[in-house]
């Protein structure tokens, strides 16, 4: 009577949560002298709270269960250790990663005293420990533990057991987090294929695998393929779990970031606003998932060209992540990088330089020089150096990052193209026209194929290539490059985002300069009238 038939529903918005709350109060009155039954019911209620995504309530209930189990059978009994496992897991879901890791470590020591080293309970706790230390930013340690767990799962349960497949999935996530992207792909693929075949396409675990595939495809720069996984995954997550569930919020985050990569800022912003509202409604204000939603909103502001709003949100996110995760955590570093980009776009070069240098230093220290996060930091830091007119240093840093990205991510990856564009601009500032033109033409070609010619990044590259020809007074070639812009210049929505206003203004200005250079003053005047007065 106390367990929901299907606890995977929307959070506080459903009366089932209120029923559970009342059930606890009724239980205390009706079963005051039956601790064993109360413990069993608390375990069931805690599991239901987990399905609802109500982690604080879950933790409180599991702590009460553990106290009862300890009193009934002793703290080292199997039932008490199972209750302790529930408390550790609830602590993890509540976002308290270091305490969760300590609880799992204590649990593993006690479990090994009463069972074999590779028994199911120990392996489950090893997985929980790996989750906790990975979420705390200790990625290499977590990867080693995931590898050990998978090895023992295969030995004890076989390759096709559900728990083995979970271990495969978690190891894939770990490989992705440390930058071993290609190693993670076959693991993600095999997990998705098995879950889809054995559990069905709509099973929650299958949906998580779809979401994970979208994530790794995004990391690999395969944005179109990622979109094909992410959109149906989110739709099914909403139907199965509700709008506020942890897995739904994660699916929203992945899809919104894909939309940003595709230049679909409006669609991304709608999802980001929803994600933050739902996270704040169902989680504690300092939960890591709230910070993730805040980072997404700040990223949307950044892509929209609303730099002051982006700075405020990203600064708040950096402060929160530093507080709850530490300044060296990968998520904190990622926000620092984004904030450095924002300050650079705002023209706050000194602030951008401090953030870029700090994030690059931390990324090298925590992730190593070849990790994708470190390469992003190097790309931004090199761009900042170029803005400081330290062109030789900028070219050196950007060239190194670009070459490594080519090796690890490939020539079509958005991160590689971003660095290639920045390197071209640095060469242009030094009047290295041949180098700049070659890089810009390659970037424009790849971006047009991957992102379409109307994508803001494609447009920016086109405008810089036009500038390259203008500086050489090659007005004919500049017009040839710019001609495509005329076709979609009027394609903006009536209510333009700041980034669209910026690009439209730069395009009109470029046309004026090109047509004046060609002596076509009447046509130049047409475009001149489109400039802000």
SEKE-644324 format. One record per residue (C-alpha): residue in one letter; x, y, z. Coordinates in steps of 0.5 Angstrom, whole numbers, plus 500, padded with zeros to 3 digits. Layout:
# residues N
aXYZ...
//
This chain:
# residues 533
x500500500x506505501x510503495x508507488x506502483x511506478x515511482x518514476x513520475x514527476x516530482x512534487x507536482x504529483x500527489x504521490x509525494x504528498x501521500x508518501x509524506x502522510x504515510x510516514x506520519x501514519x506509520x509512526x502512529x500505527x506501527x510504533x512498536x514494530x520496528x522491523x515493519x517500519x524499517x521495511x516500509x521506510x526502505x520502500x518509501x525511500x525508493x519511491x522518493x528516489x523515483x520521484x527525484x526527491x533526494x532530501x526526503x529520500x536521504x532522511x527516510x533512509x537514515x531513519x531506516x538505517x537507525x532501525x536496522x542497527x538497533x534490530x540486528x546490529x550495524x554490521x548485519x547484512x540488512x543494516x549494511x543494505x540500509x547503509x548502502x541506501x544512505x550512501x546512495x541518497x547522499x550521492x543523489x543529494x549532491x554531497x559527493x565527498x561524504x558519499x565517497x566516505x560512506x561507500x568506502x566504509x561500507x566496502x570495508x564492512x562488506x568485505x568482512x562478511x563476504x567474498x571480495x567480488x560479491x554483488x554487494x561489494x561490487x554495487x558499493x564499488x560502483x557507488x564509490x566510483x560514481x561519487x569520486x567521479x562526480x567530485x572530479x577525481x576522474x582517473x581514480x574513478x576510471x580505474x575503479x570502474x575498470x576493476x568493477x567491470x572486470x569482476x562483474x564479468x567474472x561473477x555475472x557474465x557479459x549480459x547481466x543487467x549489472x554488467x551492462x550498467x558497469x559497461x555504461x559507467x565505464x563508457x561515461x568514465x572514458x568520455x570524462x577523461x577524454x578517451x572519446x573513441x574508447x567510449x563509443x563501442x561501450x555506449x553502442x553495445x549498451x544501447x543495443x542490448x537495452x533496446x533489444x532486451x528492455x525495449x526502446x521506451x524503458x528508462x534504462x534504454x532512454x538513458x543509453x540514448x541520452x548517453x549516445x547523444x552526449x558522446x556524439x556531441x563530444x565527437x562533434x557529430x551534432x546531427x547524429x546527436x540530435x537524432x538521439x537527443x530529441x526522442x530521448x527527451x520526449x520519452x523521458x518527459x512521458x516516462x519520468x515527468x519534467x522535473x526528474x533528474x534524468x529528464x533534466x539531464x536530457x534537457x541539458x544535452x539537447x539544449x547544448x546540441x541546439x546551441x551547437x547548431x545555432x538554434x539559440x531560441x530553442x535552446x533558451x526555452x529548454x534552459x529556462x525550463x531546466x533551471x526552473x524545474x531544478x530550483x523547484x525540486x532540488x536544494x539551491x546548492x545542488x550540483x544539478x542546479x549549477x548545471x542548469x544555471x551554466x546552461x542558461x548562462x551559455x544561452x545568454x552568451x550565444x544570444x549575444x546578451x553578454x551582461x546577462x551571461x556574465x552575471x549568470x556565469x559568475x554566479x555559476x562559477x561561485x556556486x561550483x567553486x563552493x560545492x565542487x572546488x575550483x579544480x573540478x572539471x565543471x568549475x573549469x568549464x564555467x571559468x572558460x565560458x566566463x572568460x569568453x564572455x568577458x572577452x566579448x564584453x571587451x573586458x580584456x583584463x578580466x578575460x585574461x585572468x580567467x583564461x590563464x587560470x582555467x588553462x592552468x587548472x585544466x593542465x593540472x587536473x586533466x593533462x595537456x591533451x584533454x578536450x577541456x584543456x584544449x578548449x581552455x588553450x583556445x580561449x587563452x590564445x584568443x585572449x592573447x590575440x586581443x591583447x596584441x600578443x600575436x606571436x604568443x597567440x599564434x604559438x598557443x593556438x597552433x599547438x591546440x589546433x594540431x592536438x585537436x586535429x589529432x584527437x577530435x578531427x578537422x570537422x569538430x566544432x572545437x577544432x574549427x573554433x580554434x582554427x578560426x581564432x588562429x586565422x584571425x591572429x595571422x590576419x592581425x599579423x598580415x600573414x594573408x596567405x596563412x589567414x586565407x587558407x585557414x579561413x577558407x577551410x574553416x568556412x567550408x567545414x562550417x558550411x557543411x556541418x553547421x550550414x551557411x546561416x549559422x552564426x559561426x559560419x557567418x563570422x568566418x565569412x566576414x573575417x575572410x572578407x576582411x582578409x581580402x579587403x585588407x589586400x584591396x581584393x574587392x572582387x574576391x571579397x564580393x564573391x565571398x560576401x555574395x552568399x550573405x546577401x541571400x540570407x541577410x533578410x532571413x532574420x526574425x523580426x525580433x532579432x537577438x543581439x548576436x543577429x543585430x551584430x552580424x547584420x550590422x557587420x554584414x552591411x558594413x562589409x558590403x559598403x566597404x566592398x562596393x565602395x572599393x569597386x566604385x559601385x556607390x549607388x549599391x553601397x548607399x543601399x547597404x549604408x542605409x541599413x547601418x544603425x544611425
//
